[in-house]
Amino acid sequence: MSGALLEMRGISKSYGTVRANRSVDLTVMPAQIVGLLGENGSGKSTLMKVLFGMVRPDEGGIVYDGRELDTGRPKAALQAGIAMIHQHFTLVEAMTVAENLMLGWSGAAGPWLDRRGVAAQVRDAAARYGLEIDPDARVEQLALGEKQRVEILKAILRGAHLLILDEPTSILSPPEIARLLDFLRRFRTEGHAVIFITHKLGEVLAVADQVVVLRDGQVAGAAAVAGATRASLARLMVGRETSAVAAAPPAAATAAGRLRLQVRALAARDASGVERLKDASFDLRAGEILALAGIDGNGQGELADALAGLARPTRGRILMDEVDITRGDAAQRLAAGIAYIPADRAGTSLVQGMSIEENLMLRDVGRAPYSRLGRIQRGAARRLSIERMRDFDVRAASPDAPARTLSGGNQQKVALARELGRQPEVVIAFQPTWGLDPGATQFVIDRLRRLRDQGTAVLYISSELEEVLAVGDRVGVLSEGRVVDLVPRAEADIERIGLAMAGALQAVSP
Ligand SMILES: Nc1ncnc2c1ncn2[C@@H]1O[C@H](COP(=O)(O)OP(=O)(O)OP(=O)(O)O)[C@@H](O)[C@H]1O
């Protein structure tokens, strides 16, 4: 087709017997936003790695801006003006925003980089695109949403003409999401193009012109967004009817059970020593899901780590069944029946070089049913692995597949299968659906509800407002290190929560 900015034609790529991409065609026009959708493991990342030159396709070719693009050469894509905003940022933490933007930037004047000139250009671009950021701020002090803005500015200043965003909104508050979508529209107005990978159908409908859906490595369908609905997109993704994500209403808050966890005036620092969690207080009871909304930088990571025994609180107390556990470590928490689902599961809780089965056994290797009288029970381990993989819909050839060969979403499912497969007393779930497709998201939520119904106390920390409202029997917001607006779900006011997430409300006591 003439006039296209990007044409990927007949892209195929296999890993052993796994056919990650099968004759995939993808066309992007100038000034077009394309939403790339698909279930976990459907081949989205592989296709983008091919486009980016990180993976050489077995078959197929790419024409960009009328020219054949050298496949398998990352530099070719960059030089052509293709930029990708990854989920894991590539900024140098100890440097300032301007310094990061100057790294490898050919727009700076000669070998003597002109700091003031760079700062002026940053301000200029930031204002033009609504991506305000202080050029002199150190990156380590920025929240995730701000780091993302720096990454986008870096791409723009290097002349990106096609921007690829990999699940960019999963770290943003509702106002920040609106701002990002607004930026994408402005970027499009200037004739640039965007490929937007997301599991959130609503965002695609809000901003994209065209959607392409992958299923099992193939294009399951491509359509103009005008005329598409959430239901039609979901149907294309899974090939059958699905219910809307997290549609089931929360169970009527049982006159909740026994008091399990008491958190009082808890404070904790982040890795760089900043006290992000300042004064958090709440109770968690058996048989309830307490959902806390909040975006990065407001203390949720520190709260989760402190409860899991991974970070030592600077002030305050944690009581489990009336016993003070503030100073205990992670092993003691585990022994007390507290399961922890950290945010960055692929990075922190899976061993990439180990198989799915070994990862599933990791915490319980010395115990039944994995071990008897000091011997590993291979048969039992295998049966349990297969059962958990089926339960959690982990898509892989066998339990022997190394974790690193799984798609991002399937890695998450392995970590979840391990933590939720046991029968924990208390679950601390930090962004448990991050990176999961709608089907898997629904599954995780159902699983947490089931645990709740069996009497587990669940703390659900998430930046997804919709999910917080869908799963919480009680909901609140973690804002500037404090728990605010903690109310039964039925009394929750969506707008108020959105405002509180953005830091607009004051703290209230529990
Ligand atoms: N390095 C690898 N070795 C073996 N198999 C791989 C490798 N990378 C990807 N795969 C397989 O290719 C298939 C497609 O994976 P891909 O990462 O492209 O999916 P995805 O759509 O990006 O999924 P997600 O939404 O979970 O991130 C999966 O079955 C995955 O297990």
The ligand as an SDF file (V2000), in Angstrom:
LIG
                    3D

 31 33  0  0  0  0  0  0  0  0999 V2000
   13.2070  -16.2000   24.0320 N   0  0  0  0  0  0  0  0  0  0  0  0
   12.1820  -17.0510   23.8970 C   0  0  0  0  0  0  0  0  0  0  0  0
   12.3700  -18.3800   23.9120 N   0  0  0  0  0  0  0  0  0  0  0  0
   11.3390  -19.2370   23.7670 C   0  0  0  0  0  0  0  0  0  0  0  0
   10.0570  -18.8530   23.6060 N   0  0  0  0  0  0  0  0  0  0  0  0
    9.7890  -17.5500   23.5840 C   0  0  0  0  0  0  0  0  0  0  0  0
   10.8290  -16.5700   23.7310 C   0  0  0  0  0  0  0  0  0  0  0  0
   10.2650  -15.3430   23.6790 N   0  0  0  0  0  0  0  0  0  0  0  0
    8.9320  -15.5310   23.5180 C   0  0  0  0  0  0  0  0  0  0  0  0
    8.6430  -16.8560   23.4420 N   0  0  0  0  0  0  0  0  0  0  0  0
    7.2960  -17.4430   23.2540 C   0  0  0  0  0  0  0  0  0  0  0  0
    6.6690  -16.8070   22.1570 O   0  0  0  0  0  0  0  0  0  0  0  0
    5.2740  -16.6180   22.3830 C   0  0  0  0  0  0  0  0  0  0  0  0
    4.9030  -15.1640   22.2020 C   0  0  0  0  0  0  0  0  0  0  0  0
    5.4600  -14.3980   23.2660 O   0  0  0  0  0  0  0  0  0  0  0  0
    5.4200  -12.8010   23.3360 P   0  0  0  0  0  0  0  0  0  0  0  0
    6.3250  -12.3930   24.4320 O   0  0  0  0  0  0  0  0  0  0  0  0
    5.6660  -12.2330   21.9860 O   0  0  0  0  0  0  0  0  0  0  0  0
    3.8890  -12.5600   23.7570 O   0  0  0  0  0  0  0  0  0  0  0  0
    3.1230  -11.2140   24.2070 P   0  0  0  0  0  0  0  0  0  0  0  0
    1.9230  -11.0870   23.3290 O   0  0  0  0  0  0  0  0  0  0  0  0
    4.0660  -10.0730   24.2140 O   0  0  0  0  0  0  0  0  0  0  0  0
    2.6350  -11.6030   25.6650 O   0  0  0  0  0  0  0  0  0  0  0  0
    2.4370  -10.7500   27.0520 P   0  0  0  0  0  0  0  0  0  0  0  0
    1.1600   -9.9780   26.9270 O   0  0  0  0  0  0  0  0  0  0  0  0
    2.2910  -11.8420   28.0480 O   0  0  0  0  0  0  0  0  0  0  0  0
    3.6670   -9.9110   27.2580 O   0  0  0  0  0  0  0  0  0  0  0  0
    5.0090  -17.1620   23.7900 C   0  0  0  0  0  0  0  0  0  0  0  0
    4.5300  -18.4620   23.6710 O   0  0  0  0  0  0  0  0  0  0  0  0
    6.3840  -17.1690   24.4320 C   0  0  0  0  0  0  0  0  0  0  0  0
    6.4750  -18.1780   25.4130 O   0  0  0  0  0  0  0  0  0  0  0  0
  1  2  1  0
  2  3  1  0
  2  7  2  0
  3  4  2  0
  4  5  1  0
  5  6  2  0
  6  7  1  0
  6 10  1  0
  7  8  1  0
  8  9  2  0
  9 10  1  0
 10 11  1  0
 11 12  1  0
 11 30  1  0
 12 13  1  0
 13 14  1  0
 13 28  1  0
 14 15  1  0
 15 16  1  0
 16 17  2  0
 16 18  1  0
 16 19  1  0
 19 20  1  0
 20 21  2  0
 20 22  1  0
 20 23  1  0
 23 24  1  0
 24 25  2  0
 24 26  1  0
 24 27  1  0
 28 29  1  0
 28 30  1  0
 30 31  1  0
M  END
$$$$
